[in-house]
């Protein structure tokens, strides 16, 4: 037998070489993967006759006809898929050859030799090359923009479109006004829907827990914010009565209120404190009251006063008068460098109080003042809150003076406030410790430590029935709905 060997990197290349050498009727004996590629063993088509004759027995016996042809080998199938004009015949005869009209005697067909067909295996190099080529082709297809066929209408020549007319100023202004009006109408509709939904929720809460809903109304009457009122009323049990509800709210507010129980933490500890706040809140008078407390406890030689108020007429002279009465030196500074040098000279003092210039919380100089105090060293600020102001005004003040060096707050003009709920609520919401309260102009009598029971009583005091601030009917529900919609 003239068995020939064909070697290539892939089975398809080896089959093409086999076809070119032995023809389309060649017999594939085996194909297997070897190092570097694929090896195929094949026979010429004319070698099948001798192979069949050598294997034919001496006395043939009739045999039943075959039901079907054996399945061609994998290599033959690949070659058939690659080239339509090539197929492998294992019998050595063309598939279209005509059978003789009359055979002298049926002969037993020669046994067919079916080559061994191991599983197809690709070499690692071929796998890597194929994978890299596929990845590169995919990346190239993604990088290239897709070619879209031009629409049929675009093939026809069209007349050039006229250039778009630019918008003039009057038309542009009109469009902007229309858009603004449309946005305002949409915002109004949204607020109406949110208030309706909040009203429905309030009605459901009032049905399930009437004492809780009444408590929210009372807190709103007192002057607490809607957020804090909801938070405090959440501790009320749905089955509680009005008396139990008020007691539960009082205990919850007492837990959240931070109040200094003894001035030992401030006067005895000592340090440098700057009293800050808006105009007219009482910084100079409060500074004199704190100075008198420190002189009574530690002596005049352990205290020094500094003023930075160079704008208000008579501000420095007022503090100097208090200093002469107490026997305490008073220093005036202009900027951060002057303040830093003065504090360095007063480092042996037990306590230094700084009276700052009053300004609106919306003034940009508030930030400059805070930067000056922080740059001067270890200076802690005490924020003065006017108890007669509304809650939103106090919240605005705290937001402007907020900072890591804010040690606490002092409530001033407590005697002038109808309710302490706004000031107490602001301190609770911002987690500020109430260090002192003031209730008059006398020095030092009108400066007191915060009495927790007194502050809670003043904050939770109910409005009288004839008061114009008493909420009637669903007014509390309307206020809560407005607060929810605004949030």
C-alpha positions in Angstrom: 0.0 0.0 0.0 1.2 3.5 -0.9 0.1 5.3 2.2 1.0 9.0 2.1 1.3 11.5 5.0 0.2 15.1 4.9 1.0 17.6 7.5 -0.3 21.2 8.0 -1.2 23.6 10.7 -5.0 22.9 10.3 -7.0 19.9 9.1 -8.5 22.0 6.3 -5.1 22.9 4.9 -3.9 19.3 5.0 -7.1 18.2 3.2 -6.5 20.7 0.5 -3.0 19.4 0.0 -4.3 15.8 -0.1 -6.9 16.7 -2.8 -4.3 18.4 -4.9 -2.0 15.4 -4.8 -4.2 12.3 -4.8 -7.4 13.7 -6.4 -11.0 13.9 -5.2 -11.3 10.1 -4.8 -8.5 9.7 -2.3 -9.1 7.5 0.8 -8.5 9.2 4.2 -7.2 6.6 6.6 -6.6 8.8 9.8 -6.2 12.3 11.0 -4.7 13.3 14.3 -3.3 16.3 16.1 0.5 16.4 16.5 3.0 19.0 17.7 2.7 22.0 15.4 -0.4 21.0 13.4 -2.5 18.1 12.1 -1.3 14.9 10.4 -3.5 13.0 7.8 -2.8 9.5 6.3 -4.4 8.8 3.0 -4.4 6.3 0.0 -4.8 6.9 -3.7 -8.1 5.9 -5.1 -6.6 3.0 -7.3 -5.2 1.3 -4.2 -8.7 0.4 -3.0 -9.1 -2.5 -5.6 -5.9 -4.3 -4.5 -6.8 -3.7 -0.9 -10.3 -5.2 -1.5 -8.9 -8.1 -3.5 -6.4 -9.0 -0.9 -9.1 -9.1 1.7 -11.7 -11.1 -0.4 -12.1 -14.7 0.8 -11.7 -17.8 -1.5 -15.4 -18.9 -1.4 -17.6 -15.9 -1.2 -21.1 -16.4 0.2 -24.1 -14.3 -0.5 -24.7 -11.6 2.0 -27.7 -9.4 2.6 -27.6 -6.0 1.1 -26.4 -3.1 3.2 -29.1 -1.0 4.6 -27.1 2.2 4.4 -23.7 3.6 3.6 -21.3 4.1 6.6 -21.0 7.6 7.8 -18.0 9.3 6.3 -15.2 10.3 8.4 -14.8 13.7 10.1 -12.0 14.7 7.7 -14.1 13.7 4.7 -17.1 15.7 6.1 -14.9 18.8 6.5 -13.5 18.4 3.0 -17.1 18.0 1.7 -18.2 21.2 3.4 -15.1 23.1 2.1 -15.2 21.9 -1.5 -18.4 20.7 -3.1 -16.6 18.7 -5.9 -14.6 16.5 -3.4 -15.9 13.4 -1.6 -14.2 10.3 -0.3 -15.2 6.9 -1.5 -14.1 4.0 0.7 -15.1 1.4 -1.8 -12.7 2.6 -4.5 -15.6 3.1 -7.0 -17.2 6.3 -8.1 -20.6 7.0 -6.5 -22.2 7.4 -9.9 -20.8 4.2 -11.5 -23.5 2.0 -12.9 -23.9 -1.6 -11.6 -23.6 -4.4 -14.3 -26.9 -5.4 -15.8 -26.5 -9.1 -14.8 -24.0 -10.4 -12.4 -22.9 -14.1 -12.7 -23.2 -14.6 -9.0 -23.6 -12.4 -6.0 -20.3 -11.8 -4.3 -19.7 -10.9 -0.7 -18.5 -7.3 -0.6 -15.1 -6.7 0.7 -14.9 -5.5 4.3 -14.5 -1.7 4.4 -11.5 -0.3 6.2 -12.7 2.6 8.4 -9.9 4.8 9.5 -9.5 5.7 13.1 -10.9 9.2 13.8 -9.6 10.7 17.1 -11.4 13.8 18.5 -10.4 16.9 16.7 -7.9 18.9 18.6 -6.4 22.3 17.9 -2.9 23.2 18.9 -2.5 25.9 21.6 -0.8 28.2 19.0 -3.8 27.9 16.6 -6.2 28.6 19.4 -4.4 31.7 20.5 -4.0 33.0 16.9 -7.7 32.4 16.2 -8.8 34.1 19.4 -6.6 37.1 18.8 -7.8 37.5 15.2 -11.4 37.3 16.3 -10.9 39.9 19.0 -9.1 42.2 16.6 -11.9 41.9 14.0 -14.6 42.6 16.6 -12.7 45.7 17.8 -12.3 47.0 14.2 -16.0 46.4 13.6 -17.0 48.4 16.7 -14.6 51.2 15.9 -15.9 51.7 12.4 -19.2 53.6 12.1 -22.0 51.5 10.7 -22.7 52.1 7.1 -26.3 52.9 6.6 -27.8 52.9 3.2 -29.0 56.2 2.1 -32.8 56.5 2.0 -34.4 56.5 -1.4 -35.6 60.0 -0.9 -32.1 61.2 -0.4 -31.0 59.9 -3.9 -33.3 62.3 -5.6 -31.9 65.8 -5.9 -33.7 68.2 -3.7 -33.8 71.9 -3.7 -31.5 73.5 -1.1 -33.4 74.3 2.1 -33.5 77.9 3.2 -31.3 78.8 6.1 -33.0 78.9 9.5 -33.9 82.4 10.5 -32.1 83.4 13.7 -34.2 84.3 16.6 -34.4 88.0 17.3 -34.1 89.5 20.8 -37.9 90.1 21.1 -38.8 86.6 20.1 -36.2 85.1 22.4 -37.4 87.1 25.3 -41.0 86.1 24.6 -40.0 82.4 24.6 -38.1 82.8 27.8 -41.1 84.4 29.5 -43.4 81.6 28.3 -41.0 79.0 29.7 -40.8 80.7 33.0 -44.6 81.1 33.2 -45.0 77.4 32.4 -42.4 76.4 35.0 -44.2 78.5 37.6 -47.6 76.9 36.8 -46.1 73.4 37.1 -44.5 74.3 40.5 -47.9 75.6 41.7 -49.7 72.4 40.6 -47.0 70.3 42.3 -47.4 72.2 45.6 -51.2 71.8 45.5 -50.8 68.0 45.0 -48.3 67.7 47.8 -50.5 69.7 50.2 -53.5 67.5 49.3 -51.5 64.4 50.0 -50.1 65.8 53.2 -53.6 66.7 54.3 -54.8 63.2 53.7 -51.9 61.8 55.7 -52.7 64.2 58.5 -56.3 63.2 58.5 -55.3 59.5 58.7 -53.0 60.2 61.6 -55.7 62.1 63.4 -58.1 59.2 63.0 -55.6 56.6 64.3 -53.9 58.7 67.1 -55.9 61.8 68.0 -53.8 62.6 71.0 -50.6 62.6 68.9 -52.3 64.9 66.3 -53.4 67.3 69.0 -49.9 67.3 70.5 -48.4 68.3 67.1 -50.9 71.2 66.9 -49.9 72.4 70.4 -46.2 72.3 69.6 -46.9 74.3 66.4 -48.8 76.9 68.5 -46.0 77.2 70.9 -43.5 78.0 68.1 -41.6 74.8 67.5 -40.7 73.9 63.9 -42.8 71.3 62.1 -39.8 68.9 61.9 -39.2 69.0 65.7 -42.9 68.9 66.4 -43.2 65.6 64.4 -40.1 64.2 66.1 -41.4 65.0 69.6 -44.9 63.8 68.9 -43.6 60.4 67.6 -43.1 59.3 71.3 -46.8 59.6 72.0 -48.6 56.3 72.1 -51.7 56.1 69.9 -53.8 55.1 72.9 -52.5 57.9 75.2 -54.8 60.6 76.4 -54.0 64.4 76.3 -52.3 64.4 79.7 -50.1 61.4 79.0 -49.2 62.8 75.6 -48.0 66.1 77.1 -46.0 64.3 79.7 -44.3 62.1 77.1 -43.4 65.1 74.9 -42.0 67.0 78.0 -39.8 64.0 78.8 -38.6 63.7 75.2 -37.8 67.4 75.0 -35.9 67.3 78.3 -33.8 64.5 77.0 -32.8 66.4 73.9 -32.2 69.7 75.6 -28.5 70.3 76.5 -28.2 72.7 79.4 -25.2 73.5 81.6 -26.0 72.6 85.2 -23.0 74.5 86.7 -20.8 77.4 85.5 -17.9 75.5 86.9 -17.4 74.1 83.4 -17.0 77.6 82.0 -15.8 80.0 84.7 -13.6 77.6 86.6 -12.2 76.0 83.5 -11.2 79.4 82.1 -9.8 80.1 78.6 -10.5 82.6 75.9 -14.1 83.1 74.9 -15.5 85.4 72.2 -19.2 86.5 72.4 -20.7 86.7 68.9 -24.1 87.3 67.5 -26.2 89.8 65.5 -26.5 93.5 66.3 -28.4 94.4 69.4 -28.5 90.9 70.9 -26.7 92.1 74.1 -23.0 91.0 73.6 -21.4 93.9 75.6 -23.8 93.6 78.5 -23.4 89.8 78.7 -19.6 90.2 78.5 -19.8 92.4 81.6 -22.0 89.9 83.4 -19.6 87.1 82.7 -16.7 89.2 83.8 -18.4 90.1 87.1 -18.9 86.3 87.8 -15.3 85.6 87.1 -14.0 88.5 89.3 -16.2 87.3 92.2 -14.8 83.8 91.9 -11.1 84.3 90.9 -10.3 88.0 91.3 -9.8 90.9 89.0 -6.2 90.1 88.2 -7.2 86.8 86.6 -9.4 88.4 84.0 -8.9 90.6 80.9 -11.4 92.1 78.5 -10.8 92.6 74.7 -13.1 94.5 72.3 -13.1 94.3 68.5 -16.1 96.7 68.1 -14.7 99.8 66.4 -17.8 100.6 64.4 -20.5 101.3 66.9 -20.3 104.6 68.6 -19.5 104.3 72.3 -19.0 100.5 72.2 -15.5 100.5 73.4 -16.2 103.2 76.0 -19.1 101.2 77.4 -16.9 98.1 78.0 -14.1 100.3 79.5 -16.6 101.7 82.0 -17.5 98.1 83.0 -13.7 97.4 83.2 -13.1 100.3 85.5 -16.0 99.3 87.8 -14.6 95.7 88.0 -11.0 96.7 88.1 -10.2 94.7 84.9 -8.0 95.9 82.1 -9.6 96.4 78.7 -7.7 96.1 75.4 -8.8 97.2 71.9 -7.7 95.3 68.8 -8.2 96.0 65.1 -7.3 92.9 63.2 -6.1 89.3 63.5 -2.4 90.1 64.0 -3.2 92.6 66.7 -5.5 90.1 68.4 -2.9 87.3 68.3 -0.3 89.6 69.8 -2.7 90.7 72.6 -3.6 87.2 73.5 0.1 86.2 73.7 0.6 89.0 76.2 -2.4 87.8 78.2 -1.5 84.1 78.3 -1.1 84.2 82.1 -4.7 85.3 82.6 -7.2 82.7 83.8 -10.0 84.0 81.6 -10.1 86.4 78.6 -13.5 87.6 77.3 -13.7 89.1 73.8 -16.6 91.5 72.9 -17.0 91.3 69.1 -18.7 93.7 66.7 -22.4 93.0 66.0 -23.4 92.4 62.4 -26.3 90.8 60.4 -26.1 87.1 60.0 -26.2 87.7 56.2 -23.2 90.0 56.2 -20.1 88.6 54.5 -18.0 90.0 57.4 -19.3 87.2 59.6 -17.0 84.7 57.9 -14.1 87.2 58.1 -14.8 87.6 61.9 -14.8 83.8 62.4 -11.6 83.5 60.4 -9.9 86.2 62.5 -10.9 84.5 65.8 -9.8 81.0 64.6 -6.5 82.4 63.4 -5.8 84.0 66.8 -5.3 80.7 68.6 -7.5 78.6 70.9 -10.5 80.9 71.0 -14.0 79.4 71.6 -17.1 81.3 70.6 -20.4 81.7 72.5 -23.3 82.5 70.3 -26.0 84.8 71.7 -29.5 84.1 70.6 -32.4 86.6 71.0 -35.3 84.7 72.6 -37.8 87.2 71.0 -37.0 86.2 67.4 -38.8 83.7 65.3 -37.5 80.2 64.9 -36.5 80.6 61.2 -34.5 83.8 62.1 -32.7 82.0 64.8 -32.0 79.1 62.5 -30.5 81.5 60.0 -28.3 83.0 62.7 -27.0 79.6 63.8 -26.3 78.6 60.2 -24.2 81.7 59.7 -22.2 81.4 62.9 -21.8 77.6 62.9 -18.3 76.2 63.3 -16.1 73.7 65.2 -15.1 76.4 67.7 -18.7 77.1 68.7 -18.8 76.1 72.4 -22.5 76.8 73.1 -25.1 79.5 73.2 -26.6 82.1 75.6 -30.3 83.0 75.4 -30.8 86.7 75.9 -33.9 88.8 76.5 -35.8 85.8 78.0 -38.0 88.3 79.9 -39.2 89.9 76.7 -40.1 86.6 74.9 -43.7 85.4 74.9 -42.6 81.8 74.3 -39.2 80.2 74.5 -40.1 77.4 72.1 -38.3 79.0 69.0 -35.1 79.5 71.0 -35.2 76.1 72.7 -36.2 74.4 69.4 -33.2 76.0 67.6 -30.8 74.9 70.3 -32.2 71.3 70.2 -32.2 71.0 66.4 -28.6 72.2 66.2 -27.4 70.4 69.3 -26.2 73.6 71.0 -25.6 73.6 74.7 -27.4 76.4 76.6 -24.8 77.9 78.9 -26.6 80.9 80.3 -29.9 82.9 80.0 -30.2 86.6 80.6 -33.4 88.4 81.6 -32.5 92.0 82.1 -29.9 94.8 82.0 -28.5 94.5 85.5 -24.9 93.5 85.9 -24.4 90.8 87.1 -27.7 90.0 88.6 -29.6 89.2 85.3 -27.4 86.4 84.2 -28.5 82.9 85.3 -27.7 79.3 84.7 -30.4 77.5 82.6 -33.1 76.1 84.8 -34.3 73.1 82.8 -37.8 73.0 84.4 -38.3 76.7 83.8 -37.2 76.5 80.2 -39.5 73.5 79.5 -42.4 75.2 81.1 -41.9 78.4 79.1 -41.5 76.4 75.9 -44.5 74.1 76.3 -46.9 76.7 77.7 -50.3 76.4 75.9 -52.0 79.3 74.2 -55.2 80.7 75.8 -58.4 80.1 74.0 -58.9 83.7 73.1 -55.3 84.1 71.7 -55.1 84.9 68.0 -52.3 82.3 67.7 -54.5 79.5 68.9 -55.0 77.0 66.0 -58.6 76.1 65.3 -60.0 73.1 63.3 -57.8 71.9 60.5 -55.3 74.8 60.7 -52.7 72.6 62.2 -53.2 70.2 59.3 -52.8 73.1 56.8 -49.5 74.1 58.5 -48.2 70.6 58.5 -49.1 70.2 54.8 -47.4 73.4 54.0 -44.3 72.3 55.9 -44.2 69.0 54.1 -44.7 70.6 50.7 -41.9 73.1 51.4 -39.6 70.4 52.5 
